[in-house]
Amino acid sequence: MLRTHTCGELNISNLGETVTLTGWVQKSRDLGGTTFVDIRDRYGLTQLVFNTDTDAALREQGRGLGREFVIKVTGKVLERSNKNTKIPTGEIEIAVEGIEILNEAKIPPFLIEDDTDGGEELRAKYRYLDLRRAPIRNNLILRHKMAQEVRRYLSDLDFIEVETPVLIKSTPEGARDFVVPSRMNPGEFYALPQSPQTFKQLLMVSGFDRYFQIVKCFRDEDLRADRQPEFTQIDCELSFVTQEDILNIFEGLTRHLFNKVKGIELNEFPRMYYADAMRLYGSDKPDRRFGMEFVEMNDLVKGKDFSVFDNAELVVGINAKGAAGYTRKQLDELTEWLKRPQIGATGLIYMRYNTDGTLKSSVDKFFNEDDLTNWAAAFGAEQGDLILILAGNTDKVRKQMNELRLEMGTRLGLRDKNTFAPLWVIDFPLLEFDEESGRYHAMHHPFTSPKPEDIALLDTNPGEVRANAYDLVINGTEIGGGSIRIHNKDLQGLMFKHLGFSKEEAQKQFGFLMDAFEYGAPPHGGIAFGFDRLASIFAGLDSIRDVIAFPKNNSGRDVMIDSPSTIADAQMTELKIKTTV
Amino acid sequence: MLRTHTCGELNISNLGETVTLTGWVQKSRDLGGTTFVDIRDRYGLTQLVFNTDTDAALREQGRGLGREFVIKVTGKVLERSNKNTKIPTGEIEIAVEGIEILNEAKIPPFLIEDDTDGGEELRAKYRYLDLRRAPIRNNLILRHKMAQEVRRYLSDLDFIEVETPVLIKSTPEGARDFVVPSRMNPGEFYALPQSPQTFKQLLMVSGFDRYFQIVKCFRDEDLRADRQPEFTQIDCELSFVTQEDILNIFEGLTRHLFNKVKGIELNEFPRMYYADAMRLYGSDKPDRRFGMEFVEMNDLVKGKDFSVFDNAELVVGINAKGAAGYTRKQLDELTEWLKRPQIGATGLIYMRYNTDGTLKSSVDKFFNEDDLTNWAAAFGAEQGDLILILAGNTDKVRKQMNELRLEMGTRLGLRDKNTFAPLWVIDFPLLEFDEESGRYHAMHHPFTSPKPEDIALLDTNPGEVRANAYDLVINGTEIGGGSIRIHNKDLQGLMFKHLGFSKEEAQKQFGFLMDAFEYGAPPHGGIAFGFDRLASIFAGLDSIRDVIAFPKNNSGRDVMIDSPSTIADAQMTELKIKTTV
């Protein structure tokens, strides 16, 4: 190595040693007759010193070092007079005896510091410089540690990591595929996998028993903060298991990661039925860092001539504890916030439980003090609380109230990034009706098994059929989901039929899997974790961008390498394709 | 779990326990009044027994179990009277008390045994059944162990695994890219990476210091046994290192893998200059499990009026030890073998050193006994040896002699799959002249640095410039290669110029990298291992196919899932492309 030590390892035990360090110039400053230069690498920061004892030319060279110059320095480890207890190398400094400039650097377009002055676009263009900043670099180191621990944990449980193909076959279910024209098979295309779902199931048919893979997956969907066209899954499948086994093993994995990577010991994960999650939180991924559960008020409010309530399918409220001090202006502003098209709630009704014990609602015209007292009791409200109420169509109003609950949680400081509230949501519906296409879609995917006792409902009431499906939710984010799969050809065929596939379509797309089920397919099930999301939660980030080394922007572009880009006509000719732009 | 134990773990210590096993019916047989059924899973094989003590109906059910049925059985662990010492469970059997058929199985299209009767195509179509066979499954388990050990070894050395993007930018250098049309950026394409080369270099610019990744790469090239359109690399890069550091670290990794995964302790790897490898073996990846080095004979053979030798640029021979007994017919057959178009050698000359001490050549007309004695001395030949000689253009004759040497090594049994002969080949040429395009190409890739002392030759004699490049060869297969990279913008620009790039082209394709070099790029270098090849060598296979779970055939097709395939017109419309087939 060009160095004897990294910039993070020298301390008082090295006093007097002659060492060679390599790294980047973080900053330099002159204090009286002394020049200090901080040299940085991935491992830390070390202070170099050039003082009156230093050769004059060398000191001049030290003063001339620009920010981000790459240097190699040799010198002696001295004890600092002015110690910095915040960093491991803070007790020592290096009295420089020689410098070699390994590479110069132009002035970077933004500050390479924990807090930078660079805007998002500039930092994206110079991602390689943004990655020099400790907060971003540490996210990737954290991610690495997580991946290592995932592999260790699963390997110790006899899971085998098997690489499944990236060039596969396009299927009509699910999101849009990215496709790859085949030169050797003109007119035909590969697709990039949205998940290795069918392959991992085939591995179970092959008897692999326990499979996992940390694997890139691809979806050609419109993008937002927590979506990227390519993303990474921790993909797992097991044979001869029940849902209970899977929940236990992967709860174990999650707790192991929190323990090993973050030093946090989590309690047993609570479990909640999907139906209860929708009723109490209006969401299949409730943020359980705080309570503020929904209270359904139909029985309390109907028949009092208030048409908004009387005409509503559902009247539902939450108790924002301690928020009775909200002013009229604040409540108006909240009402406006709810009206935004993303939420679309038309009217917010509230009741203050004032600190003097009085109750005051925005619908006092229709409800008397007894009514309001009953409301307060239903919410377990105390003096100082604020009840917020929405009314309307059940599905819509639950969604709106979910948004309001999360917003109030944020405003009341109940969503601390260092608190982790995991939750298993179980018993998802098998199917959901899609208004646009007028047919049922698989809520998870077409390979999810229905609960045996609900199979009969498939013909009569498909929307009521529950699946052997489960999601792992942390802090309101779905970080994993899976199911016990269908392993029987007839049941799989029935499922495709209910999803609107003709027999021929099903055979053409998934014939290989249904055929495989006829040659001795074991009962099996699995789960996939969104690794980017899990890492972002561990890193305390809202977006997955900064746990990805080279992410794409909202247009799917990598602005650093300027991709996608046009390709040569010769390439297209060879692939026998043309663009029609 | 549906089972209490796997099929590989019960032994004499479990006698008397009531256990539940799940797995596949391997085979069943009736012996007198007793029915034996072998049940198999990934972990092993256990014998089930139904005898006269067994309930008659249950025994009937046992006799009715077909091959590959998936079953769950409960029973008691008994000591076998007839023990099988070859398997860990061979001392016990299970007296069955209950069977549940979890899934039936049609008769498989080929035998699910170590030696199968299925042809290659049939097995490819039913890959999920072929994967049930222990030899194939064990390859993938071996591969998993190797990957785990790679990660452990490198992580312990402070390497960080960073995922680089799969959707990148098409570049004109190297092999053909697979491309992916971008829906959000119509008319533009992503490319799939042939390697993460530029990204890993950018990570060095970012200060990651030590990076690795086990990563899928893609090349749209015509296929053969050891090539797949998607393949896996162990990709590594380090900063502030010399070539010596890299050779040491990755020799350490390779030895670690051999030790941990195969229990083999390898000696220090020898090193050889590229020029010597070409001179002594006619190949940059010599198989060093055996000697049979080339002996150049120009000084010995010229000027004796044998025009074939006199007109040849190079006359070169090998000593096939102990092969003097080769008959005229065998030698004629070898001459024919050499004439095949893949090799294209026109004439084989030989000299036998007979066991009676006489020397006899196929060119006795031109060379007397003294000449032949000199030849024998040059080859260190002994009684019983056979000298084989080719003559012609240096490059061609070396290639031909390389083929002949390997063939003779095989025929003489010198290429044992359980012997491992690693070799570092160093000091590769930087450039090689390509007759077709009439210009120099990068022998490794355009980011490889020239030896500083050879830079001046770039203008005068580019073919003589040596690179800081190295390959790791095992048993004649290149399993890894890398270089110390260029980290200076001007030198990188010069390199692109010599590769025939205009300034504009270089900027358009690789501007982001050259820009990065201006912001403080550290000296760096790296290596990439072909993980499929390494795994195939560990598994003792000639092809990489069976260390890949779902490989493609020579037309790039996955015949199991029938991919690539046509896609819907609507998909193409959305992507704004058309096929021109």
HADDOCK unambig.tbl for C-alpha pairs under 7 A between the chains (distance, minus, plus):
assign (segid A and resid 1 and name CA) (segid B and resid 240 and name CA) 6.01 0.50 0.50
assign (segid A and resid 1 and name CA) (segid B and resid 241 and name CA) 4.68 0.50 0.50
assign (segid A and resid 1 and name CA) (segid B and resid 242 and name CA) 6.28 0.50 0.50
assign (segid A and resid 1 and name CA) (segid B and resid 245 and name CA) 6.23 0.50 0.50
assign (segid A and resid 2 and name CA) (segid B and resid 240 and name CA) 5.28 0.50 0.50
assign (segid A and resid 2 and name CA) (segid B and resid 241 and name CA) 5.81 0.50 0.50
assign (segid A and resid 41 and name CA) (segid B and resid 207 and name CA) 6.31 0.50 0.50
assign (segid A and resid 42 and name CA) (segid B and resid 207 and name CA) 5.96 0.50 0.50
assign (segid A and resid 42 and name CA) (segid B and resid 208 and name CA) 6.04 0.50 0.50
assign (segid A and resid 42 and name CA) (segid B and resid 209 and name CA) 6.65 0.50 0.50
assign (segid A and resid 68 and name CA) (segid B and resid 519 and name CA) 6.92 0.50 0.50
assign (segid A and resid 68 and name CA) (segid B and resid 520 and name CA) 5.66 0.50 0.50
assign (segid A and resid 69 and name CA) (segid B and resid 520 and name CA) 5.38 0.50 0.50
assign (segid A and resid 70 and name CA) (segid B and resid 520 and name CA) 5.53 0.50 0.50
assign (segid A and resid 70 and name CA) (segid B and resid 521 and name CA) 6.94 0.50 0.50
assign (segid A and resid 70 and name CA) (segid B and resid 522 and name CA) 6.15 0.50 0.50
assign (segid A and resid 102 and name CA) (segid B and resid 522 and name CA) 6.81 0.50 0.50
assign (segid A and resid 103 and name CA) (segid B and resid 520 and name CA) 5.69 0.50 0.50
assign (segid A and resid 103 and name CA) (segid B and resid 521 and name CA) 6.32 0.50 0.50
assign (segid A and resid 103 and name CA) (segid B and resid 522 and name CA) 6.65 0.50 0.50
assign (segid A and resid 104 and name CA) (segid B and resid 520 and name CA) 5.64 0.50 0.50
assign (segid A and resid 105 and name CA) (segid B and resid 518 and name CA) 5.42 0.50 0.50
assign (segid A and resid 105 and name CA) (segid B and resid 519 and name CA) 4.21 0.50 0.50
assign (segid A and resid 105 and name CA) (segid B and resid 520 and name CA) 4.49 0.50 0.50
assign (segid A and resid 106 and name CA) (segid B and resid 518 and name CA) 6.03 0.50 0.50
assign (segid A and resid 106 and name CA) (segid B and resid 519 and name CA) 5.29 0.50 0.50
assign (segid A and resid 108 and name CA) (segid B and resid 519 and name CA) 6.59 0.50 0.50
assign (segid A and resid 128 and name CA) (segid B and resid 202 and name CA) 5.89 0.50 0.50
assign (segid A and resid 128 and name CA) (segid B and resid 203 and name CA) 6.65 0.50 0.50
assign (segid A and resid 128 and name CA) (segid B and resid 205 and name CA) 6.55 0.50 0.50
assign (segid A and resid 128 and name CA) (segid B and resid 206 and name CA) 5.05 0.50 0.50
assign (segid A and resid 129 and name CA) (segid B and resid 206 and name CA) 5.81 0.50 0.50
assign (segid A and resid 131 and name CA) (segid B and resid 206 and name CA) 5.52 0.50 0.50
assign (segid A and resid 132 and name CA) (segid B and resid 206 and name CA) 4.78 0.50 0.50
assign (segid A and resid 132 and name CA) (segid B and resid 207 and name CA) 6.03 0.50 0.50
assign (segid A and resid 141 and name CA) (segid B and resid 160 and name CA) 6.68 0.50 0.50
assign (segid A and resid 144 and name CA) (segid B and resid 160 and name CA) 6.13 0.50 0.50
assign (segid A and resid 144 and name CA) (segid B and resid 161 and name CA) 5.63 0.50 0.50
assign (segid A and resid 144 and name CA) (segid B and resid 162 and name CA) 6.86 0.50 0.50
assign (segid A and resid 160 and name CA) (segid B and resid 141 and name CA) 6.66 0.50 0.50
assign (segid A and resid 160 and name CA) (segid B and resid 144 and name CA) 6.11 0.50 0.50
assign (segid A and resid 161 and name CA) (segid B and resid 144 and name CA) 5.63 0.50 0.50
assign (segid A and resid 162 and name CA) (segid B and resid 144 and name CA) 6.86 0.50 0.50
assign (segid A and resid 163 and name CA) (segid B and resid 549 and name CA) 6.93 0.50 0.50
assign (segid A and resid 164 and name CA) (segid B and resid 549 and name CA) 6.67 0.50 0.50
assign (segid A and resid 164 and name CA) (segid B and resid 550 and name CA) 6.63 0.50 0.50
assign (segid A and resid 165 and name CA) (segid B and resid 550 and name CA) 6.54 0.50 0.50
assign (segid A and resid 168 and name CA) (segid B and resid 563 and name CA) 6.17 0.50 0.50
assign (segid A and resid 168 and name CA) (segid B and resid 564 and name CA) 6.94 0.50 0.50
assign (segid A and resid 169 and name CA) (segid B and resid 563 and name CA) 5.25 0.50 0.50
assign (segid A and resid 169 and name CA) (segid B and resid 564 and name CA) 5.98 0.50 0.50
assign (segid A and resid 169 and name CA) (segid B and resid 565 and name CA) 6.72 0.50 0.50
assign (segid A and resid 170 and name CA) (segid B and resid 567 and name CA) 7.00 0.50 0.50
assign (segid A and resid 178 and name CA) (segid B and resid 180 and name CA) 6.73 0.50 0.50
assign (segid A and resid 179 and name CA) (segid B and resid 180 and name CA) 5.90 0.50 0.50
assign (segid A and resid 180 and name CA) (segid B and resid 178 and name CA) 6.75 0.50 0.50
assign (segid A and resid 180 and name CA) (segid B and resid 179 and name CA) 5.89 0.50 0.50
assign (segid A and resid 180 and name CA) (segid B and resid 180 and name CA) 4.99 0.50 0.50
assign (segid A and resid 182 and name CA) (segid B and resid 564 and name CA) 6.90 0.50 0.50
assign (segid A and resid 184 and name CA) (segid B and resid 555 and name CA) 6.28 0.50 0.50
assign (segid A and resid 184 and name CA) (segid B and resid 556 and name CA) 6.91 0.50 0.50
assign (segid A and resid 186 and name CA) (segid B and resid 581 and name CA) 6.44 0.50 0.50
assign (segid A and resid 187 and name CA) (segid B and resid 566 and name CA) 6.47 0.50 0.50
assign (segid A and resid 187 and name CA) (segid B and resid 579 and name CA) 5.67 0.50 0.50
assign (segid A and resid 187 and name CA) (segid B and resid 581 and name CA) 5.81 0.50 0.50
assign (segid A and resid 188 and name CA) (segid B and resid 564 and name CA) 5.51 0.50 0.50
assign (segid A and resid 188 and name CA) (segid B and resid 565 and name CA) 4.69 0.50 0.50
assign (segid A and resid 188 and name CA) (segid B and resid 566 and name CA) 4.53 0.50 0.50
assign (segid A and resid 189 and name CA) (segid B and resid 564 and name CA) 4.91 0.50 0.50
assign (segid A and resid 189 and name CA) (segid B and resid 565 and name CA) 5.39 0.50 0.50
assign (segid A and resid 189 and name CA) (segid B and resid 566 and name CA) 5.98 0.50 0.50
assign (segid A and resid 189 and name CA) (segid B and resid 567 and name CA) 6.76 0.50 0.50
assign (segid A and resid 190 and name CA) (segid B and resid 563 and name CA) 6.36 0.50 0.50
assign (segid A and resid 190 and name CA) (segid B and resid 564 and name CA) 4.62 0.50 0.50
assign (segid A and resid 190 and name CA) (segid B and resid 565 and name CA) 6.70 0.50 0.50
assign (segid A and resid 202 and name CA) (segid B and resid 128 and name CA) 5.89 0.50 0.50
assign (segid A and resid 203 and name CA) (segid B and resid 128 and name CA) 6.65 0.50 0.50
assign (segid A and resid 205 and name CA) (segid B and resid 128 and name CA) 6.54 0.50 0.50
assign (segid A and resid 206 and name CA) (segid B and resid 128 and name CA) 5.04 0.50 0.50
assign (segid A and resid 206 and name CA) (segid B and resid 129 and name CA) 5.82 0.50 0.50
assign (segid A and resid 206 and name CA) (segid B and resid 131 and name CA) 5.51 0.50 0.50
assign (segid A and resid 206 and name CA) (segid B and resid 132 and name CA) 4.79 0.50 0.50
assign (segid A and resid 207 and name CA) (segid B and resid 41 and name CA) 6.32 0.50 0.50
assign (segid A and resid 207 and name CA) (segid B and resid 42 and name CA) 5.96 0.50 0.50
assign (segid A and resid 207 and name CA) (segid B and resid 132 and name CA) 6.03 0.50 0.50
assign (segid A and resid 208 and name CA) (segid B and resid 42 and name CA) 6.06 0.50 0.50
assign (segid A and resid 209 and name CA) (segid B and resid 42 and name CA) 6.65 0.50 0.50
assign (segid A and resid 240 and name CA) (segid B and resid 1 and name CA) 6.02 0.50 0.50
assign (segid A and resid 240 and name CA) (segid B and resid 2 and name CA) 5.28 0.50 0.50
assign (segid A and resid 241 and name CA) (segid B and resid 1 and name CA) 4.67 0.50 0.50
assign (segid A and resid 241 and name CA) (segid B and resid 2 and name CA) 5.81 0.50 0.50
assign (segid A and resid 242 and name CA) (segid B and resid 1 and name CA) 6.25 0.50 0.50
assign (segid A and resid 245 and name CA) (segid B and resid 1 and name CA) 6.23 0.50 0.50
assign (segid A and resid 512 and name CA) (segid B and resid 560 and name CA) 6.53 0.50 0.50
assign (segid A and resid 512 and name CA) (segid B and resid 561 and name CA) 5.90 0.50 0.50
assign (segid A and resid 518 and name CA) (segid B and resid 105 and name CA) 5.42 0.50 0.50
assign (segid A and resid 518 and name CA) (segid B and resid 106 and name CA) 6.04 0.50 0.50
assign (segid A and resid 519 and name CA) (segid B and resid 68 and name CA) 6.92 0.50 0.50
assign (segid A and resid 519 and name CA) (segid B and resid 105 and name CA) 4.20 0.50 0.50
assign (segid A and resid 519 and name CA) (segid B and resid 106 and name CA) 5.30 0.50 0.50
assign (segid A and resid 519 and name CA) (segid B and resid 108 and name CA) 6.60 0.50 0.50
assign (segid A and resid 520 and name CA) (segid B and resid 68 and name CA) 5.67 0.50 0.50
assign (segid A and resid 520 and name CA) (segid B and resid 69 and name CA) 5.38 0.50 0.50
assign (segid A and resid 520 and name CA) (segid B and resid 70 and name CA) 5.53 0.50 0.50
assign (segid A and resid 520 and name CA) (segid B and resid 103 and name CA) 5.68 0.50 0.50
assign (segid A and resid 520 and name CA) (segid B and resid 104 and name CA) 5.66 0.50 0.50
assign (segid A and resid 520 and name CA) (segid B and resid 105 and name CA) 4.50 0.50 0.50
assign (segid A and resid 521 and name CA) (segid B and resid 70 and name CA) 6.95 0.50 0.50
assign (segid A and resid 521 and name CA) (segid B and resid 103 and name CA) 6.33 0.50 0.50
assign (segid A and resid 522 and name CA) (segid B and resid 70 and name CA) 6.16 0.50 0.50
assign (segid A and resid 522 and name CA) (segid B and resid 102 and name CA) 6.83 0.50 0.50
assign (segid A and resid 522 and name CA) (segid B and resid 103 and name CA) 6.65 0.50 0.50
assign (segid A and resid 549 and name CA) (segid B and resid 163 and name CA) 6.95 0.50 0.50
assign (segid A and resid 549 and name CA) (segid B and resid 164 and name CA) 6.68 0.50 0.50
assign (segid A and resid 550 and name CA) (segid B and resid 164 and name CA) 6.64 0.50 0.50
assign (segid A and resid 550 and name CA) (segid B and resid 165 and name CA) 6.54 0.50 0.50
assign (segid A and resid 555 and name CA) (segid B and resid 184 and name CA) 6.27 0.50 0.50
assign (segid A and resid 556 and name CA) (segid B and resid 184 and name CA) 6.90 0.50 0.50
assign (segid A and resid 560 and name CA) (segid B and resid 512 and name CA) 6.51 0.50 0.50
assign (segid A and resid 561 and name CA) (segid B and resid 512 and name CA) 5.90 0.50 0.50
assign (segid A and resid 563 and name CA) (segid B and resid 168 and name CA) 6.18 0.50 0.50
assign (segid A and resid 563 and name CA) (segid B and resid 169 and name CA) 5.26 0.50 0.50
assign (segid A and resid 563 and name CA) (segid B and resid 190 and name CA) 6.37 0.50 0.50
assign (segid A and resid 564 and name CA) (segid B and resid 168 and name CA) 6.93 0.50 0.50
assign (segid A and resid 564 and name CA) (segid B and resid 169 and name CA) 5.98 0.50 0.50
assign (segid A and resid 564 and name CA) (segid B and resid 182 and name CA) 6.90 0.50 0.50
assign (segid A and resid 564 and name CA) (segid B and resid 188 and name CA) 5.51 0.50 0.50
assign (segid A and resid 564 and name CA) (segid B and resid 189 and name CA) 4.92 0.50 0.50
assign (segid A and resid 564 and name CA) (segid B and resid 190 and name CA) 4.64 0.50 0.50
assign (segid A and resid 565 and name CA) (segid B and resid 169 and name CA) 6.71 0.50 0.50
assign (segid A and resid 565 and name CA) (segid B and resid 188 and name CA) 4.68 0.50 0.50
assign (segid A and resid 565 and name CA) (segid B and resid 189 and name CA) 5.38 0.50 0.50
assign (segid A and resid 565 and name CA) (segid B and resid 190 and name CA) 6.71 0.50 0.50
assign (segid A and resid 566 and name CA) (segid B and resid 187 and name CA) 6.47 0.50 0.50
assign (segid A and resid 566 and name CA) (segid B and resid 188 and name CA) 4.54 0.50 0.50
assign (segid A and resid 566 and name CA) (segid B and resid 189 and name CA) 5.98 0.50 0.50
assign (segid A and resid 567 and name CA) (segid B and resid 170 and name CA) 6.99 0.50 0.50
assign (segid A and resid 567 and name CA) (segid B and resid 189 and name CA) 6.78 0.50 0.50
assign (segid A and resid 576 and name CA) (segid B and resid 579 and name CA) 5.75 0.50 0.50
assign (segid A and resid 576 and name CA) (segid B and resid 580 and name CA) 5.01 0.50 0.50
assign (segid A and resid 576 and name CA) (segid B and resid 581 and name CA) 5.98 0.50 0.50
assign (segid A and resid 577 and name CA) (segid B and resid 577 and name CA) 6.72 0.50 0.50
assign (segid A and resid 577 and name CA) (segid B and resid 578 and name CA) 5.50 0.50 0.50
assign (segid A and resid 577 and name CA) (segid B and resid 579 and name CA) 4.25 0.50 0.50
assign (segid A and resid 577 and name CA) (segid B and resid 580 and name CA) 5.32 0.50 0.50
assign (segid A and resid 578 and name CA) (segid B and resid 577 and name CA) 5.51 0.50 0.50
assign (segid A and resid 578 and name CA) (segid B and resid 578 and name CA) 5.18 0.50 0.50
assign (segid A and resid 578 and name CA) (segid B and resid 579 and name CA) 6.22 0.50 0.50
assign (segid A and resid 578 and name CA) (segid B and resid 580 and name CA) 6.82 0.50 0.50
assign (segid A and resid 579 and name CA) (segid B and resid 187 and name CA) 5.68 0.50 0.50
assign (segid A and resid 579 and name CA) (segid B and resid 576 and name CA) 5.75 0.50 0.50
assign (segid A and resid 579 and name CA) (segid B and resid 577 and name CA) 4.26 0.50 0.50
assign (segid A and resid 579 and name CA) (segid B and resid 578 and name CA) 6.22 0.50 0.50
assign (segid A and resid 580 and name CA) (segid B and resid 576 and name CA) 5.03 0.50 0.50
assign (segid A and resid 580 and name CA) (segid B and resid 577 and name CA) 5.34 0.50 0.50
assign (segid A and resid 580 and name CA) (segid B and resid 578 and name CA) 6.83 0.50 0.50
assign (segid A and resid 581 and name CA) (segid B and resid 186 and name CA) 6.45 0.50 0.50
assign (segid A and resid 581 and name CA) (segid B and resid 187 and name CA) 5.82 0.50 0.50
assign (segid A and resid 581 and name CA) (segid B and resid 576 and name CA) 5.99 0.50 0.50
